[in-house]
Amino acid sequence: MKIGVVMGSTSDWGVMSGATAILDQFGVEYEKRVLSAHRTPAALEEWVSGARERGMAAIIAGAGGAAHLAGVVAAFTTLPVIGVPIKSRSLEGLDSLLSMVQMPSGIPVATVGIDGAKNAALLAIAMMAVTDSELKAKLDEFRAEQAKKVLESEI
Ligand code: RP5
């Protein structure tokens, strides 16, 4: 199984590379694409519609502004969709956050915090780990390492 990572613009890559860095760290395969809900709707539909057949377990979608990308992705698939609201130039990402988190009932998007690409990847990994014991062990190790750092920290 792999994860899909899609973003609306190359300008989102600075944030979205945080998701692929986590997927690399856990050895999880992914497909990454720049596709826009409003600039390339047909190509987006094609990519998302074939995602399950290409072995994807979930799709992470990052976009800024009126960030309808994640909602449109969710409209074309029943795979879990995780939205990453990207901090926008004019409203600091509040527009992106509300566009994703306030999806109307029936088509869910699991939305992480503004610029929360790393958490999106960790959530996708947690989904895969439900049925993948090797990944679950890696997730447990990641959590233990994180806890150790906090407990060892000094102020
Ligand atoms: C959205 O508009 C993208 O996801 C990006 O966050 C934002 C700005 O895009 P660019 O103008 O930088 O291409 O579609």
Backbone and ligand atoms as CSV (ligand in chain L), in Angstrom:
chain,resi,resn,atom,element,x,y,z
A,1,MET,N,N,0.841,-1.197,0.000
A,1,MET,CA,C,0.000,0.000,0.000
A,1,MET,C,C,0.882,1.256,0.000
A,2,LYS,N,N,0.336,2.325,-0.555
A,2,LYS,CA,C,1.063,3.590,-0.551
A,2,LYS,C,C,0.100,4.736,-0.235
A,3,ILE,N,N,0.677,5.915,-0.120
A,3,ILE,CA,C,-0.097,7.125,0.207
A,3,ILE,C,C,-0.011,8.084,-0.982
A,4,GLY,N,N,-1.096,8.763,-1.254
A,4,GLY,CA,C,-1.087,9.808,-2.276
A,4,GLY,C,C,-0.847,11.148,-1.599
A,5,VAL,N,N,0.020,11.953,-2.188
A,5,VAL,CA,C,0.270,13.296,-1.665
A,5,VAL,C,C,0.054,14.270,-2.819
A,6,VAL,N,N,-0.964,15.099,-2.696
A,6,VAL,CA,C,-1.278,16.037,-3.774
A,6,VAL,C,C,-1.321,17.451,-3.201
A,7,MET,N,N,-0.864,18.405,-4.023
A,7,MET,CA,C,-0.898,19.806,-3.589
A,7,MET,C,C,-1.303,20.684,-4.756
A,8,GLY,N,N,-1.904,21.832,-4.419
A,8,GLY,CA,C,-2.472,22.679,-5.453
A,8,GLY,C,C,-1.465,23.453,-6.280
A,9,SER,N,N,-0.260,23.635,-5.743
A,9,SER,CA,C,0.741,24.468,-6.429
A,9,SER,C,C,2.132,24.047,-5.963
A,10,THR,N,N,3.118,24.335,-6.782
A,10,THR,CA,C,4.504,24.082,-6.346
A,10,THR,C,C,4.843,24.948,-5.134
A,11,SER,N,N,4.099,26.051,-4.962
A,11,SER,CA,C,4.368,26.915,-3.802
A,11,SER,C,C,3.989,26.237,-2.483
A,12,ASP,N,N,3.248,25.129,-2.569
A,12,ASP,CA,C,2.876,24.378,-1.354
A,12,ASP,C,C,3.960,23.374,-0.942
A,13,TRP,N,N,4.939,23.161,-1.811
A,13,TRP,CA,C,5.899,22.084,-1.582
A,13,TRP,C,C,6.756,22.300,-0.323
A,14,GLY,N,N,7.061,23.563,-0.019
A,14,GLY,CA,C,7.857,23.845,1.179
A,14,GLY,C,C,7.219,23.245,2.418
A,15,VAL,N,N,5.893,23.306,2.496
A,15,VAL,CA,C,5.166,22.710,3.630
A,15,VAL,C,C,4.952,21.212,3.390
A,16,MET,N,N,4.505,20.862,2.196
A,16,MET,CA,C,4.107,19.473,1.931
A,16,MET,C,C,5.287,18.504,1.917
A,17,SER,N,N,6.495,19.033,1.724
A,17,SER,CA,C,7.667,18.155,1.792
A,17,SER,C,C,7.835,17.604,3.209
A,18,GLY,N,N,7.204,18.263,4.182
A,18,GLY,CA,C,7.220,17.740,5.551
A,18,GLY,C,C,6.494,16.407,5.641
A,19,ALA,N,N,5.456,16.242,4.809
A,19,ALA,CA,C,4.711,14.973,4.807
A,19,ALA,C,C,5.551,13.873,4.158
A,20,THR,N,N,6.164,14.182,3.027
A,20,THR,CA,C,6.942,13.130,2.351
A,20,THR,C,C,8.189,12.773,3.164
A,21,ALA,N,N,8.727,13.743,3.922
A,21,ALA,CA,C,9.889,13.434,4.774
A,21,ALA,C,C,9.513,12.393,5.827
A,22,ILE,N,N,8.313,12.543,6.406
A,22,ILE,CA,C,7.852,11.554,7.407
A,22,ILE,C,C,7.606,10.199,6.735
A,23,LEU,N,N,6.988,10.219,5.564
A,23,LEU,CA,C,6.722,8.950,4.860
A,23,LEU,C,C,8.041,8.255,4.522
A,24,ASP,N,N,9.047,9.040,4.108
A,24,ASP,CA,C,10.378,8.473,3.835
A,24,ASP,C,C,10.957,7.857,5.107
A,25,GLN,N,N,10.828,8.588,6.203
A,25,GLN,CA,C,11.376,8.117,7.491
A,25,GLN,C,C,10.771,6.769,7.894
A,26,PHE,N,N,9.491,6.575,7.598
A,26,PHE,CA,C,8.809,5.324,7.964
A,26,PHE,C,C,8.889,4.276,6.846
A,27,GLY,N,N,9.518,4.629,5.744
A,27,GLY,CA,C,9.640,3.673,4.629
A,27,GLY,C,C,8.323,3.397,3.932
A,28,VAL,N,N,7.442,4.410,3.938
A,28,VAL,CA,C,6.133,4.253,3.292
A,28,VAL,C,C,6.201,4.835,1.871
A,29,GLU,N,N,5.776,4.056,0.904
A,29,GLU,CA,C,5.777,4.530,-0.489
A,29,GLU,C,C,4.675,5.565,-0.709
A,30,TYR,N,N,4.912,6.451,-1.652
A,30,TYR,CA,C,3.895,7.458,-1.964
A,30,TYR,C,C,4.004,7.890,-3.417
A,31,GLU,N,N,2.897,8.460,-3.885
A,31,GLU,CA,C,2.877,9.149,-5.182
A,31,GLU,C,C,2.660,10.610,-4.873
A,32,LYS,N,N,3.483,11.498,-5.403
A,32,LYS,CA,C,3.239,12.921,-5.141
A,32,LYS,C,C,2.986,13.650,-6.459
A,33,ARG,N,N,1.990,14.557,-6.404
A,33,ARG,CA,C,1.610,15.295,-7.613
A,33,ARG,C,C,1.204,16.719,-7.271
A,34,VAL,N,N,1.427,17.628,-8.212
A,34,VAL,CA,C,0.839,18.966,-8.131
A,34,VAL,C,C,-0.361,18.946,-9.060
A,35,LEU,N,N,-1.545,19.077,-8.489
A,35,LEU,CA,C,-2.791,19.092,-9.262
A,35,LEU,C,C,-3.739,20.057,-8.561
A,36,SER,N,N,-4.452,20.832,-9.336
A,36,SER,CA,C,-5.292,21.865,-8.742
A,36,SER,C,C,-6.768,21.590,-9.027
A,37,ALA,N,N,-7.598,21.839,-8.007
A,37,ALA,CA,C,-9.045,21.627,-8.176
A,37,ALA,C,C,-9.638,22.591,-9.188
A,38,HIS,N,N,-9.032,23.790,-9.300
A,38,HIS,CA,C,-9.609,24.794,-10.216
A,38,HIS,C,C,-8.780,25.002,-11.477
A,39,ARG,N,N,-7.455,24.708,-11.415
A,39,ARG,CA,C,-6.622,24.917,-12.610
A,39,ARG,C,C,-6.545,23.659,-13.477
A,40,THR,N,N,-6.600,22.475,-12.843
A,40,THR,CA,C,-6.499,21.219,-13.607
A,40,THR,C,C,-7.554,20.211,-13.107
A,41,PRO,N,N,-8.838,20.582,-13.132
A,41,PRO,CA,C,-9.854,19.692,-12.538
A,41,PRO,C,C,-9.931,18.318,-13.193
A,42,ALA,N,N,-9.795,18.245,-14.508
A,42,ALA,CA,C,-9.925,16.948,-15.191
A,42,ALA,C,C,-8.770,16.019,-14.824
A,43,ALA,N,N,-7.555,16.568,-14.785
A,43,ALA,CA,C,-6.384,15.754,-14.429
A,43,ALA,C,C,-6.482,15.301,-12.969
A,44,LEU,N,N,-7.020,16.172,-12.118
A,44,LEU,CA,C,-7.188,15.798,-10.701
A,44,LEU,C,C,-8.172,14.639,-10.589
A,45,GLU,N,N,-9.291,14.739,-11.289
A,45,GLU,CA,C,-10.297,13.669,-11.243
A,45,GLU,C,C,-9.686,12.341,-11.702
A,46,GLU,N,N,-8.915,12.394,-12.763
A,46,GLU,CA,C,-8.323,11.168,-13.301
A,46,GLU,C,C,-7.356,10.545,-12.292
A,47,TRP,N,N,-6.504,11.371,-11.689
A,47,TRP,CA,C,-5.515,10.873,-10.735
A,47,TRP,C,C,-6.198,10.261,-9.501
A,48,VAL,N,N,-7.211,10.957,-8.989
A,48,VAL,CA,C,-7.885,10.482,-7.774
A,48,VAL,C,C,-8.734,9.236,-8.066
A,49,SER,N,N,-9.402,9.226,-9.204
A,49,SER,CA,C,-10.299,8.112,-9.519
A,49,SER,C,C,-9.560,6.785,-9.611
A,50,GLY,N,N,-8.302,6.816,-10.020
A,50,GLY,CA,C,-7.536,5.569,-10.136
A,50,GLY,C,C,-6.694,5.254,-8.917
A,51,ALA,N,N,-6.815,6.071,-7.864
A,51,ALA,CA,C,-5.921,5.943,-6.708
A,51,ALA,C,C,-6.056,4.591,-5.993
A,52,ARG,N,N,-7.283,4.148,-5.774
A,52,ARG,CA,C,-7.479,2.876,-5.060
A,52,ARG,C,C,-6.869,1.724,-5.858
A,53,GLU,N,N,-7.081,1.747,-7.161
A,53,GLU,CA,C,-6.549,0.670,-8.024
A,53,GLU,C,C,-5.016,0.699,-8.050
A,54,ARG,N,N,-4.431,1.882,-7.863
A,54,ARG,CA,C,-2.967,1.979,-7.843
A,54,ARG,C,C,-2.388,1.655,-6.472
A,55,GLY,N,N,-3.236,1.230,-5.535
A,55,GLY,CA,C,-2.757,0.740,-4.243
A,55,GLY,C,C,-2.659,1.767,-3.138
A,56,MET,N,N,-3.358,2.883,-3.290
A,56,MET,CA,C,-3.301,3.888,-2.228
A,56,MET,C,C,-4.226,3.532,-1.070
A,57,ALA,N,N,-3.749,3.842,0.140
A,57,ALA,CA,C,-4.548,3.602,1.345
A,57,ALA,C,C,-5.235,4.885,1.798
A,58,ALA,N,N,-4.657,6.020,1.463
A,58,ALA,CA,C,-5.210,7.324,1.858
A,58,ALA,C,C,-4.547,8.401,1.002
A,59,ILE,N,N,-5.183,9.560,0.954
A,59,ILE,CA,C,-4.630,10.677,0.178
A,59,ILE,C,C,-4.493,11.898,1.085
A,60,ILE,N,N,-3.320,12.510,1.034
A,60,ILE,CA,C,-3.073,13.762,1.756
A,60,ILE,C,C,-3.147,14.887,0.724
A,61,ALA,N,N,-3.988,15.893,0.993
A,61,ALA,CA,C,-4.166,16.983,0.036
A,61,ALA,C,C,-3.874,18.316,0.712
A,62,GLY,N,N,-2.903,19.043,0.186
A,62,GLY,CA,C,-2.526,20.341,0.761
A,62,GLY,C,C,-2.831,21.467,-0.203
A,63,ALA,N,N,-3.466,22.514,0.302
A,63,ALA,CA,C,-3.764,23.672,-0.551
A,63,ALA,C,C,-3.985,24.904,0.322
A,64,GLY,N,N,-3.833,26.062,-0.320
A,64,GLY,CA,C,-4.028,27.321,0.394
A,64,GLY,C,C,-5.144,28.140,-0.231
A,65,GLY,N,N,-5.467,29.233,0.389
A,65,GLY,CA,C,-6.535,30.104,-0.107
A,65,GLY,C,C,-7.896,29.467,0.116
A,66,ALA,N,N,-8.794,29.590,-0.867
A,66,ALA,CA,C,-10.090,28.901,-0.806
A,66,ALA,C,C,-9.802,27.431,-1.119
A,67,ALA,N,N,-9.310,26.722,-0.113
A,67,ALA,CA,C,-8.659,25.429,-0.322
A,67,ALA,C,C,-9.657,24.291,-0.513
A,68,HIS,N,N,-10.290,24.272,-1.672
A,68,HIS,CA,C,-11.292,23.250,-1.965
A,68,HIS,C,C,-10.683,21.946,-2.455
A,69,LEU,N,N,-9.342,21.909,-2.604
A,69,LEU,CA,C,-8.689,20.716,-3.165
A,69,LEU,C,C,-9.057,19.435,-2.401
A,70,ALA,N,N,-8.916,19.453,-1.082
A,70,ALA,CA,C,-9.164,18.233,-0.311
A,70,ALA,C,C,-10.617,17.773,-0.456
A,71,GLY,N,N,-11.545,18.717,-0.465
A,71,GLY,CA,C,-12.958,18.374,-0.614
A,71,GLY,C,C,-13.253,17.770,-1.977
A,72,VAL,N,N,-12.614,18.310,-3.003
A,72,VAL,CA,C,-12.832,17.774,-4.356
A,72,VAL,C,C,-12.208,16.390,-4.472
A,73,VAL,N,N,-11.030,16.222,-3.872
A,73,VAL,CA,C,-10.403,14.885,-3.853
A,73,VAL,C,C,-11.362,13.898,-3.185
A,74,ALA,N,N,-11.910,14.292,-2.037
A,74,ALA,CA,C,-12.828,13.410,-1.298
A,74,ALA,C,C,-14.095,13.101,-2.097
A,75,ALA,N,N,-14.470,14.017,-2.973
A,75,ALA,CA,C,-15.667,13.797,-3.792
A,75,ALA,C,C,-15.458,12.676,-4.809
A,76,PHE,N,N,-14.199,12.452,-5.196
A,76,PHE,CA,C,-13.905,11.470,-6.239
A,76,PHE,C,C,-13.448,10.118,-5.709
A,77,THR,N,N,-13.376,9.956,-4.370
A,77,THR,CA,C,-12.896,8.683,-3.830
A,77,THR,C,C,-13.522,8.420,-2.472
A,78,THR,N,N,-13.585,7.139,-2.110
A,78,THR,CA,C,-13.995,6.798,-0.745
A,78,THR,C,C,-12.780,6.438,0.112
A,79,LEU,N,N,-11.582,6.638,-0.422
A,79,LEU,CA,C,-10.376,6.500,0.417
A,79,LEU,C,C,-10.389,7.615,1.455
A,80,PRO,N,N,-9.738,7.401,2.615
A,80,PRO,CA,C,-9.634,8.502,3.584
A,80,PRO,C,C,-8.831,9.655,2.991
A,81,VAL,N,N,-9.326,10.876,3.187
A,81,VAL,CA,C,-8.639,12.073,2.684
A,81,VAL,C,C,-8.251,12.946,3.880
A,82,ILE,N,N,-6.977,13.304,3.911
A,82,ILE,CA,C,-6.469,14.154,4.988
A,82,ILE,C,C,-6.085,15.501,4.382
A,83,GLY,N,N,-6.692,16.558,4.882
A,83,GLY,CA,C,-6.449,17.891,4.335
A,83,GLY,C,C,-5.393,18.648,5.130
A,84,VAL,N,N,-4.495,19.304,4.405
A,84,VAL,CA,C,-3.488,20.167,5.037
A,84,VAL,C,C,-3.748,21.606,4.583
A,85,PRO,N,N,-4.302,22.438,5.477
A,85,PRO,CA,C,-4.514,23.837,5.106
A,85,PRO,C,C,-3.166,24.563,5.086
A,86,ILE,N,N,-2.851,25.171,3.942
A,86,ILE,CA,C,-1.562,25.859,3.818
A,86,ILE,C,C,-1.737,27.335,4.195
A,87,LYS,N,N,-0.773,27.834,4.940
A,87,LYS,CA,C,-0.811,29.243,5.364
A,87,LYS,C,C,-0.832,30.136,4.123
A,88,SER,N,N,-1.894,30.898,3.972
A,88,SER,CA,C,-2.054,31.724,2.768
A,88,SER,C,C,-1.442,33.110,2.978
A,89,ARG,N,N,-1.237,33.814,1.865
A,89,ARG,CA,C,-0.599,35.132,1.942
A,89,ARG,C,C,-1.517,36.174,2.579
A,90,SER,N,N,-2.840,36.112,2.269
A,90,SER,CA,C,-3.719,37.186,2.735
A,90,SER,C,C,-4.340,36.955,4.111
A,91,LEU,N,N,-4.733,35.729,4.429
A,91,LEU,CA,C,-5.444,35.496,5.697
A,91,LEU,C,C,-4.708,34.523,6.620
A,92,GLU,N,N,-3.431,34.332,6.356
A,92,GLU,CA,C,-2.562,33.507,7.203
A,92,GLU,C,C,-3.034,32.063,7.370
A,93,GLY,N,N,-3.839,31.582,6.434
A,93,GLY,CA,C,-4.235,30.168,6.475
A,93,GLY,C,C,-5.592,29.920,7.100
A,94,LEU,N,N,-6.206,30.967,7.673
A,94,LEU,CA,C,-7.521,30.780,8.274
A,94,LEU,C,C,-8.539,30.404,7.192
A,95,ASP,N,N,-8.419,31.025,6.019
A,95,ASP,CA,C,-9.305,30.680,4.896
A,95,ASP,C,C,-9.116,29.216,4.482
A,96,SER,N,N,-7.859,28.784,4.403
A,96,SER,CA,C,-7.563,27.395,4.021
A,96,SER,C,C,-8.141,26.422,5.057
A,97,LEU,N,N,-7.914,26.743,6.324
A,97,LEU,CA,C,-8.385,25.874,7.412
A,97,LEU,C,C,-9.899,25.709,7.369
A,98,LEU,N,N,-10.605,26.832,7.276
A,98,LEU,CA,C,-12.068,26.763,7.310
A,98,LEU,C,C,-12.620,26.065,6.066
A,99,SER,N,N,-11.983,26.276,4.914
A,99,SER,CA,C,-12.432,25.609,3.681
A,99,SER,C,C,-12.373,24.094,3.834
A,100,MET,N,N,-11.345,23.617,4.529
A,100,MET,CA,C,-11.175,22.161,4.649
A,100,MET,C,C,-11.971,21.576,5.805
A,101,VAL,N,N,-11.902,22.244,6.937
A,101,VAL,CA,C,-12.477,21.642,8.150
A,101,VAL,C,C,-14.009,21.702,8.147
A,102,GLN,N,N,-14.558,22.653,7.410
A,102,GLN,CA,C,-16.009,22.823,7.416
A,102,GLN,C,C,-16.687,22.108,6.241
A,103,MET,N,N,-16.173,20.931,5.875
A,103,MET,CA,C,-16.811,20.177,4.795
A,103,MET,C,C,-18.264,19.862,5.146
A,104,PRO,N,N,-19.163,20.074,4.207
A,104,PRO,CA,C,-20.555,19.714,4.464
A,104,PRO,C,C,-20.694,18.211,4.747
A,105,SER,N,N,-21.725,17.865,5.505
A,105,SER,CA,C,-21.931,16.480,5.940
A,105,SER,C,C,-22.017,15.507,4.765
A,106,GLY,N,N,-21.353,14.367,4.908
A,106,GLY,CA,C,-21.452,13.307,3.902
A,106,GLY,C,C,-20.170,13.028,3.161
A,107,ILE,N,N,-19.312,14.044,3.027
A,107,ILE,CA,C,-18.021,13.874,2.330
A,107,ILE,C,C,-16.931,14.377,3.279
A,108,PRO,N,N,-16.389,13.477,4.124
A,108,PRO,CA,C,-15.449,13.942,5.150
A,108,PRO,C,C,-14.035,14.206,4.646
A,109,VAL,N,N,-13.412,15.211,5.259
A,109,VAL,CA,C,-11.980,15.465,5.088
A,109,VAL,C,C,-11.412,15.584,6.505
A,110,ALA,N,N,-10.466,14.732,6.848
A,110,ALA,CA,C,-9.818,14.809,8.162
A,110,ALA,C,C,-8.769,15.904,8.073
A,111,THR,N,N,-9.046,17.032,8.710
A,111,THR,CA,C,-8.189,18.207,8.527
A,111,THR,C,C,-7.214,18.367,9.691
A,112,VAL,N,N,-5.938,18.523,9.357
A,112,VAL,CA,C,-4.934,18.796,10.389
A,112,VAL,C,C,-4.779,20.317,10.520
A,113,GLY,N,N,-3.891,20.750,11.375
A,113,GLY,CA,C,-3.710,22.178,11.598
A,113,GLY,C,C,-3.046,22.880,10.409
A,114,ILE,N,N,-3.025,24.193,10.450
A,114,ILE,CA,C,-2.401,24.988,9.377
A,114,ILE,C,C,-0.926,24.585,9.246
A,115,ASP,N,N,-0.558,24.228,8.022
A,115,ASP,CA,C,0.801,23.758,7.693
A,115,ASP,C,C,1.156,22.442,8.399
A,116,GLY,N,N,0.140,21.685,8.792
A,116,GLY,CA,C,0.382,20.444,9.560
A,116,GLY,C,C,0.685,19.222,8.702
A,117,ALA,N,N,1.564,19.379,7.733
A,117,ALA,CA,C,1.852,18.278,6.799
A,117,ALA,C,C,2.453,17.052,7.494
A,118,LYS,N,N,3.294,17.294,8.499
A,118,LYS,CA,C,3.915,16.153,9.194
A,118,LYS,C,C,2.859,15.341,9.927
A,119,ASN,N,N,1.942,16.026,10.600
A,119,ASN,CA,C,0.868,15.305,11.295
A,119,ASN,C,C,-0.019,14.559,10.309
A,120,ALA,N,N,-0.226,15.141,9.117
A,120,ALA,CA,C,-1.031,14.457,8.098
A,120,ALA,C,C,-0.387,13.124,7.739
A,121,ALA,N,N,0.920,13.130,7.580
A,121,ALA,CA,C,1.625,11.887,7.243
A,121,ALA,C,C,1.545,10.899,8.401
A,122,LEU,N,N,1.695,11.394,9.629
A,122,LEU,CA,C,1.613,10.497,10.790
A,122,LEU,C,C,0.215,9.890,10.920
A,123,LEU,N,N,-0.806,10.673,10.585
A,123,LEU,CA,C,-2.179,10.160,10.625
A,123,LEU,C,C,-2.386,9.104,9.544
A,124,ALA,N,N,-1.849,9.346,8.363
A,124,ALA,CA,C,-1.961,8.356,7.277
A,124,ALA,C,C,-1.251,7.064,7.670
A,125,ILE,N,N,-0.102,7.204,8.307
A,125,ILE,CA,C,0.649,6.026,8.757
A,125,ILE,C,C,-0.138,5.279,9.833
A,126,ALA,N,N,-0.764,6.021,10.737
A,126,ALA,CA,C,-1.581,5.390,11.787
A,126,ALA,C,C,-2.730,4.590,11.166
A,127,MET,N,N,-3.299,5.125,10.077
A,127,MET,CA,C,-4.378,4.400,9.386
A,127,MET,C,C,-3.839,3.085,8.806
A,128,MET,N,N,-2.687,3.158,8.170
A,128,MET,CA,C,-2.097,1.953,7.580
A,128,MET,C,C,-1.690,0.957,8.671
A,129,ALA,N,N,-1.267,1.492,9.816
A,129,ALA,CA,C,-0.777,0.641,10.898
A,129,ALA,C,C,-1.886,-0.186,11.555
A,130,VAL,N,N,-3.136,0.139,11.276
A,130,VAL,CA,C,-4.249,-0.664,11.819
A,130,VAL,C,C,-4.120,-2.118,11.355
A,131,THR,N,N,-3.648,-2.279,10.128
A,131,THR,CA,C,-3.527,-3.652,9.592
A,131,THR,C,C,-2.081,-4.022,9.244
A,132,ASP,N,N,-1.126,-3.163,9.593
A,132,ASP,CA,C,0.281,-3.406,9.251
A,132,ASP,C,C,1.105,-3.372,10.540
A,133,SER,N,N,1.451,-4.554,11.067
A,133,SER,CA,C,2.103,-4.619,12.378
A,133,SER,C,C,3.527,-4.042,12.339
A,134,GLU,N,N,4.184,-4.135,11.191
A,134,GLU,CA,C,5.534,-3.580,11.074
A,134,GLU,C,C,5.488,-2.042,11.219
A,135,LEU,N,N,4.513,-1.457,10.557
A,135,LEU,CA,C,4.357,0.007,10.657
A,135,LEU,C,C,3.950,0.412,12.070
A,136,LYS,N,N,3.102,-0.411,12.696
A,136,LYS,CA,C,2.678,-0.103,14.072
A,136,LYS,C,C,3.889,-0.077,14.999
A,137,ALA,N,N,4.800,-1.022,14.807
A,137,ALA,CA,C,6.015,-1.067,15.631
A,137,ALA,C,C,6.850,0.204,15.414
A,138,LYS,N,N,6.939,0.659,14.163
A,138,LYS,CA,C,7.700,1.884,13.876
A,138,LYS,C,C,7.047,3.111,14.505
A,139,LEU,N,N,5.724,3.108,14.490
A,139,LEU,CA,C,4.979,4.221,15.096
A,139,LEU,C,C,5.187,4.232,16.613
A,140,ASP,N,N,5.167,3.052,17.220
A,140,ASP,CA,C,5.414,2.951,18.667
A,140,ASP,C,C,6.812,3.458,19.007
A,141,GLU,N,N,7.768,3.094,18.164
A,141,GLU,CA,C,9.161,3.510,18.378
A,141,GLU,C,C,9.289,5.036,18.248
A,142,PHE,N,N,8.602,5.597,17.255
A,142,PHE,CA,C,8.604,7.050,17.033
A,142,PHE,C,C,8.047,7.773,18.266
A,143,ARG,N,N,6.935,7.235,18.787
A,143,ARG,CA,C,6.317,7.845,19.976
A,143,ARG,C,C,7.242,7.741,21.197
A,144,ALA,N,N,7.883,6.576,21.345
A,144,ALA,CA,C,8.765,6.361,22.494
A,144,ALA,C,C,9.955,7.319,22.433
A,145,GLU,N,N,10.496,7.504,21.231
A,145,GLU,CA,C,11.630,8.412,21.031
A,145,GLU,C,C,11.234,9.852,21.371
A,146,GLN,N,N,10.020,10.220,20.951
A,146,GLN,CA,C,9.496,11.557,21.219
A,146,GLN,C,C,9.343,11.783,22.723
A,147,ALA,N,N,8.796,10.780,23.396
A,147,ALA,CA,C,8.590,10.873,24.849
A,147,ALA,C,C,9.939,10.991,25.567
A,148,LYS,N,N,10.910,10.208,25.085
A,148,LYS,CA,C,12.245,10.219,25.699
A,148,LYS,C,C,12.850,11.624,25.621
A,149,LYS,N,N,12.713,12.268,24.464
A,149,LYS,CA,C,13.257,13.618,24.279
A,149,LYS,C,C,12.632,14.597,25.267
A,150,VAL,N,N,11.317,14.479,25.460
A,150,VAL,CA,C,10.628,15.386,26.399
A,150,VAL,C,C,11.128,15.125,27.825
A,151,LEU,N,N,11.217,13.844,28.206
A,151,LEU,CA,C,11.601,13.502,29.568
A,151,LEU,C,C,13.050,13.856,29.866
A,152,GLU,N,N,13.878,13.866,28.823
A,152,GLU,CA,C,15.303,14.174,29.007
A,152,GLU,C,C,15.606,15.665,28.885
A,153,SER,N,N,14.599,16.431,28.477
A,153,SER,CA,C,14.866,17.854,28.240
A,153,SER,C,C,15.064,18.610,29.552
A,154,GLU,N,N,15.934,19.601,29.489
A,154,GLU,CA,C,16.213,20.403,30.679
A,154,GLU,C,C,15.946,21.867,30.366
A,155,ILE,N,N,15.526,22.596,31.384
A,155,ILE,CA,C,15.314,24.041,31.174
A,155,ILE,C,C,16.161,24.829,32.180
L,1,RP5,C1,C,-3.753,27.226,-4.146
L,1,RP5,O1,O,-3.442,28.562,-4.182
L,1,RP5,C2,C,-2.474,26.502,-3.902
L,1,RP5,O2,O,-2.709,25.341,-3.164
L,1,RP5,C3,C,-1.601,27.486,-3.183
L,1,RP5,O3,O,-1.555,27.249,-1.789
L,1,RP5,C4,C,-2.279,28.816,-3.446
L,1,RP5,C5,C,-1.389,29.770,-4.186
L,1,RP5,O4,O,-0.956,29.168,-5.390
L,1,RP5,P1,P,0.140,29.877,-6.312
L,1,RP5,O5,O,-0.464,31.169,-6.731
L,1,RP5,O6,O,1.376,30.038,-5.470
L,1,RP5,O7,O,0.364,28.908,-7.457
L,1,RP5,O8,O,-4.332,26.803,-5.321
